[in-house]
Amino acid sequence: MRRKSRRPASPLPQRRGVDPVHLRLPLEGDWPTVREHLVERLPAVAAARVETALRDGEIVGEQGPIGFDEPFRPGAHLWFYRDHPAEVPVPFDLVVLHRDDHLVVVDKPHFLATTPRGRHVVETALSRLRHSLDLPALSPAHRLDRLTAGLAMFVVRPEDRGAYQTLFRDRLVRKEYQAIAGYDPELSLPRTVRSHIVKERGVIAAREVVDAPPNSESRVDLLEHRDGLGRYRLRPLSGRTHQLRLHMSGLGLPILGDPVYPVVLPEPAPDDFRRPLQLLASTVEFTDPLSGRERRFESRRTLAAWADRPGWESGA
């Protein structure tokens, strides 16, 4: 069996916490030049843009910039910066709650994606932290939905990544969320909700399959209620996409500000930061896999619809 060759270190640094694109040329091919291969390989990039990048020295190999008529060399490594569409800045602070040699824990605001994905690349927690903390190798231990605020964990060293990610994979992290939703005096709480959730690629909403074996479990507790609203503690005992949002909607208590459950609403404008989803990752607890210490972190954020319902409803 042929061993996978090790990728050489990038000669280009990150830009605002975002890695350059890495390409390896095919081991076989009859392209006379690198330029002709890239024009064929990157159909979404105009040929003129590829040629401009080559002329300006923006595409580099292990020995430096690739020339306009550089001969095609099978297996060669290339790096360049992707042209990203302009992103609307998320105007909320990302608060670092804890930092040591192994772990960074942050209090993420609503609307900020955890990691680069789709149209959110620079305006993500990972990119911001890599840039502001000068930690280019930082990686996520798990993912928190863009619309959900609260605790997110990142691993400082690549060699520690597996240990922390395994905690989440094996459900060894005890997580609590808070949510604001309607109050139903007829609904008996606390209760455990179990269902079979399916999330299809390219479909924004997950769905529950009736009569299928449960693959998700959530504990729902009512903490307090007033004026027709309830403040709930949610404990996910499994890790399905949108699990808490779907389970609350299934109880007839969709979380305030949810643009997907029970009905998918039109996507708001990129600069519309009004009425955020009232869901907060409030607490995480786990046994640190490296030190053996018990760890507990708590969010310092509050949910606006509970603290100031008129302000939240008006989009202040």
Secondary structure, 3 states (H helix, E strand, C coil): CCCCCCCCCCCCCCECCECCEEEECCCCCCCCEHHHHHHHHCCCCCHHHHHHHHHCCCCEECCEECCCCCECCCCCEEEECCCCCCCCCCCCCCEEEEECCCEEEEEECCCCECCCECCECCCEHHHHHHHHCCCCCCEECCCCCCCCEEEEEEECCHHHHHHHHHHHHCCCCEEEEEEEEECCCCCCCCEEEEEEEECCCCCCCCEEECCCCCCEEEEEEEEEEECCEEEEEEEECCCCCCHHHHHHHHCCCCECCCCCCCCCCCCCCCCCCCCCCCEEEEEEEEECCCCCCEEEEECCCCCHHHHCHHHHHHCC
